[in-house]
Amino acid sequence: MTSLFKRLPGVAVGELIMFFARALTGVRPLWRGSLPTPAQRIYFGNHGSHGDFVLIWTTLPATLRRATRPVAGQDYWLASALRRFIGRNVFNALLIDRQPQPGEPSPVDLMAGALDRGESLIIFPEGTRNTTDAPLLPFKSGLFHLGKRCPGVELVPVWIDNIRRVIPKGQWLPVPMVCSVSYGAPLAVGTDEDKADFLKRAEAAVLALRPQESIEA
């Protein structure tokens, strides 16, 4: 009972965040190549806004959301008491040090540890928010290494559409606009597939989910 009461503030704030995310963006999931089943997964997608993982998290069914942790930089989420509360108590984020000291676990080690515990993850392989005109930045190698270390985990590509227009570059006030989150068919690292080939294939899988109207805009 005590544990339940401790979780209640985080649950309440989470419901509030989802309410505002849906009201502001009308976000809807598009399961184009996979279904919302309880398989253990890494959801990996494009990263153009601080709101990206919120939209993925919001569009997952509750049972999947409880088992899925966004991966985020601890330098940002530990910077204030409010961010710590939201990161830990609301999103149950896996907070990582992106520049660990010698002898400390690497980000891939921390993510692999979470996967070993049966958790699913949300990651953004570009490594940073994309503020360029290109649809994607080149993927970092972490997704490849996780796929090699945890071959039983499905790697599900995701395209988050329109979120950069909701929160324009350099602006803090959001603009109401319809968004979608498209989920593609799961990938796996081939037995003899090298890193460069896999990362190109993963990038192509994300870009293939981009709606045609978004490409033409």
C-alpha positions as CSV (number, residue, x, y, z in Angstrom):
1,M,0.0,0.0,0.0
2,T,2.8,2.4,0.9
3,S,4.5,1.7,-2.5
4,L,1.2,2.5,-4.3
5,F,0.8,5.8,-2.5
6,K,4.4,6.7,-3.5
7,R,3.6,6.0,-7.1
8,L,0.4,8.0,-7.2
9,P,1.9,11.5,-7.8
10,G,3.9,10.2,-10.8
11,V,0.9,8.3,-12.2
12,A,-1.3,11.4,-11.9
13,V,1.3,13.7,-13.6
14,G,1.8,11.1,-16.3
15,E,-1.9,11.1,-17.1
16,L,-1.9,14.9,-17.2
17,I,1.0,14.9,-19.6
18,M,-0.7,12.4,-21.9
19,F,-3.9,14.5,-21.8
20,F,-2.1,17.6,-22.9
21,A,-0.1,15.7,-25.5
22,R,-3.3,14.3,-27.1
23,A,-5.2,17.6,-26.8
24,L,-2.3,19.6,-28.4
25,T,-1.4,17.2,-31.2
26,G,-4.3,14.8,-31.6
27,V,-1.5,12.2,-31.8
28,R,-2.5,8.8,-33.1
29,P,-0.5,5.6,-33.5
30,L,-0.2,4.0,-36.9
31,W,0.8,0.3,-36.6
32,R,2.0,-0.1,-40.2
33,G,4.4,-3.0,-39.8
34,S,3.9,-4.3,-36.3
35,L,1.2,-4.7,-33.7
36,P,1.1,-3.5,-30.0
37,T,2.0,-6.9,-28.6
38,P,3.9,-7.5,-25.4
39,A,7.1,-8.5,-27.1
40,Q,10.3,-7.0,-25.7
41,R,11.4,-4.2,-28.0
42,I,13.6,-1.3,-28.7
43,Y,11.6,1.5,-30.3
44,F,14.0,3.7,-32.3
45,G,13.0,6.8,-34.2
46,N,13.7,10.2,-35.5
47,H,14.6,12.9,-33.0
48,G,13.6,16.5,-33.8
49,S,12.1,17.7,-30.5
50,H,12.1,17.4,-26.7
51,G,8.6,16.0,-27.1
52,D,9.5,13.0,-29.2
53,F,9.6,10.3,-26.5
54,V,6.5,11.8,-24.9
55,L,4.5,11.0,-28.1
56,I,5.8,7.5,-28.4
57,W,5.1,6.9,-24.7
58,T,1.6,8.3,-25.1
59,T,0.7,6.2,-28.1
60,L,1.7,2.9,-26.5
61,P,-1.1,0.9,-24.7
62,A,-0.9,1.1,-21.0
63,T,0.5,-2.4,-20.5
64,L,3.3,-1.7,-22.9
65,R,4.0,1.8,-21.5
66,R,4.6,0.4,-18.1
67,A,7.3,-2.0,-19.4
68,T,8.9,0.6,-21.7
69,R,11.6,3.1,-20.6
70,P,12.7,6.1,-22.6
71,V,16.5,6.5,-22.6
72,A,17.6,10.1,-21.8
73,G,20.6,12.1,-20.9
74,Q,21.0,12.5,-17.1
75,D,22.7,15.9,-17.6
76,Y,19.3,17.3,-18.6
77,W,17.0,15.2,-16.4
78,L,18.9,15.6,-13.2
79,A,19.4,19.4,-13.6
80,S,16.4,20.3,-11.3
81,A,14.1,18.7,-8.8
82,L,11.1,19.0,-11.2
83,R,13.0,17.3,-14.1
84,R,14.2,14.5,-11.7
85,F,10.7,13.9,-10.6
86,I,9.3,13.7,-14.1
87,G,12.2,11.7,-15.5
88,R,12.2,9.1,-12.6
89,N,8.7,9.1,-11.3
90,V,6.6,9.8,-14.4
91,F,8.5,8.3,-17.3
92,N,10.7,5.9,-15.4
93,A,13.4,7.0,-17.8
94,L,16.7,5.2,-18.0
95,L,19.0,8.1,-17.4
96,I,22.5,7.7,-18.8
97,D,25.8,9.6,-18.6
98,R,26.6,10.3,-22.2
99,Q,30.3,10.9,-21.3
100,P,31.1,8.3,-18.6
101,Q,34.3,8.4,-16.7
102,P,36.9,5.6,-17.2
103,G,35.7,2.5,-15.4
104,E,32.0,3.5,-15.4
105,P,29.4,1.6,-17.5
106,S,29.0,2.8,-21.1
107,P,25.5,3.9,-22.3
108,V,25.3,0.6,-24.3
109,D,26.1,-1.3,-21.1
110,L,23.3,0.4,-19.2
111,M,20.8,-0.1,-22.0
112,A,21.8,-3.8,-22.3
113,G,21.4,-4.2,-18.6
114,A,17.8,-2.9,-18.8
115,L,17.1,-5.2,-21.7
116,D,18.5,-8.1,-19.7
117,R,16.0,-7.3,-17.0
118,G,13.2,-7.7,-19.5
119,E,12.4,-4.0,-20.1
120,S,11.7,-2.4,-23.4
121,L,13.4,0.9,-24.4
122,I,12.7,4.0,-26.5
123,I,15.9,5.4,-28.1
124,F,16.9,8.0,-30.7
125,P,19.9,6.7,-32.7
126,E,20.8,10.1,-34.1
127,G,22.2,10.9,-30.7
128,T,21.0,14.5,-30.5
129,R,18.0,16.5,-31.7
130,N,18.0,17.1,-35.5
131,T,17.8,20.8,-36.1
132,T,18.9,20.6,-39.7
133,D,16.8,20.4,-42.9
134,A,17.7,16.8,-43.4
135,P,15.0,14.3,-42.4
136,L,17.6,12.2,-40.4
137,L,21.1,12.6,-39.0
138,P,23.4,9.6,-39.4
139,F,22.7,6.9,-36.8
140,K,25.2,6.3,-34.0
141,S,26.4,2.7,-33.5
142,G,24.6,2.0,-30.2
143,L,21.5,0.4,-31.9
144,F,23.8,-2.0,-33.8
145,H,25.6,-3.1,-30.6
146,L,22.4,-3.6,-28.7
147,G,21.0,-5.6,-31.5
148,K,24.1,-7.8,-31.5
149,R,24.1,-8.2,-27.7
150,C,20.4,-8.8,-27.3
151,P,19.3,-10.7,-30.4
152,G,15.9,-11.7,-29.0
153,V,14.7,-8.1,-28.7
154,E,12.7,-6.7,-31.6
155,L,14.1,-3.5,-33.1
156,V,11.0,-1.5,-34.1
157,P,11.5,1.6,-36.4
158,V,9.3,4.6,-35.6
159,W,8.6,7.9,-37.4
160,I,7.2,10.8,-35.4
161,D,5.5,13.2,-37.8
162,N,4.9,16.9,-37.4
163,I,6.3,17.3,-33.8
164,R,8.9,19.8,-35.1
165,R,6.1,22.1,-36.2
166,V,4.3,21.8,-32.9
167,I,7.5,23.1,-31.1
168,P,9.3,25.2,-33.8
169,K,13.0,25.7,-33.5
170,G,13.8,28.5,-31.0
171,Q,10.3,28.6,-29.7
172,W,8.9,27.5,-26.3
173,L,5.2,27.9,-26.9
174,P,3.7,24.9,-28.7
175,V,1.5,25.3,-31.8
176,P,-1.5,22.9,-31.9
177,M,-1.1,20.6,-34.9
178,V,-2.0,17.0,-35.7
179,C,0.9,14.5,-35.2
180,S,1.2,10.8,-35.8
181,V,3.6,8.0,-34.6
182,S,4.1,5.3,-37.2
183,Y,5.5,1.9,-36.1
184,G,7.2,-0.3,-38.7
185,A,8.1,-3.9,-39.0
186,P,10.7,-5.2,-36.5
187,L,14.4,-5.5,-37.6
188,A,17.2,-7.7,-36.4
189,V,20.9,-7.5,-37.0
190,G,21.9,-10.1,-39.5
191,T,24.3,-12.8,-38.5
192,D,27.1,-11.6,-40.7
193,E,25.8,-8.0,-41.2
194,D,28.4,-5.3,-40.5
195,K,27.7,-2.1,-38.6
196,A,27.5,0.3,-41.5
197,D,25.1,-1.9,-43.5
198,F,22.8,-2.4,-40.6
199,L,22.7,1.3,-39.7
200,K,21.9,2.2,-43.3
201,R,19.1,-0.4,-43.2
202,A,17.8,1.0,-39.9
203,E,17.8,4.6,-41.2
204,A,15.9,3.5,-44.4
205,A,13.3,1.6,-42.3
206,V,12.6,4.8,-40.3
207,L,12.5,7.0,-43.4
208,A,10.1,4.6,-45.1
209,L,7.5,5.4,-42.5
210,R,7.5,9.1,-43.3
211,P,4.1,10.1,-44.7
212,Q,4.1,11.3,-48.3
213,E,2.4,14.6,-47.3
214,S,5.3,15.2,-44.9
215,I,7.9,14.6,-47.6
216,E,6.1,17.0,-50.0
217,A,5.6,19.8,-47.4
